[in-house]
Amino acid sequence: MAEITVDDVKKRAAVAGLTMRADRIEMVRKLLAEALKPLSQLDTRTIPTLEPATTFDARGGRDGK
């Protein structure tokens, strides 16, 4: 995963509808980078694929009736 930039933090805050003080953005960038570090080190190829827990039935109704 690429380094989290100040612009990344600003964009994420904007998408979430958050207003951030300019003097807090660097602190949030560091915290976000640390929080996401375990995900960047994860090898998803080693995790078994699971079937979805829910299914969709286009017929509608309850219990297929």
N, C-alpha and C positions, 0 to 999 in steps of 0.2 A: 504494500500500500504506500502511496506517495505521502510525502510530508504534508501535514495539515498547515495551510497558510492562513494568514489573517483574512484574506479575501474569502476563503472557504468558510471561516467562522461567520463572517458578515452575511454570506449567502444563506447559510443554514439558519441563522437567526431570522433573516428576512422571510424565508419560507415558513418558518414556525410562527411568524407574526410577533417576534420578540424585538424589543428595542433595547439595545445594549449601550452602556456608557463607553466612550472611546478608551478610557483608561482601564477598562476591564477586558478588552478584547484579547490582549496578549495572554492574560491569565487563563481565560476560557480556552484559547488555542492550546496552551500547554496541557490543561486538564483533559480536553477532548483527545489530544494525541495520546496521552497516557491511557485513557479509557479504551481507545480503539486498538492499542498495541497488541493485546492478546489475540484479537481477531485477525490482524495482519500476519501473525505467526502461525495461524491455524492452517493445517493442510486438509482442505475439505475432501480430498480424495480418500482419506482414511476413515471418513464417517459413512456408515452404511446408509443407503437410501431407504426411506420409509414411504409406505403408501400413504396417501392422504387420509386423514381421519374422517372427513365428511365426503359425501358424494352428492351429485345433483341428478335428480330424476325429472326429465322434461315432461313427463306425463301429467304431473301435477297431482293434486289431491293428497290425501293421507294414506299411507301404506299401499300406494299404487291403485287406490280405488277411485 
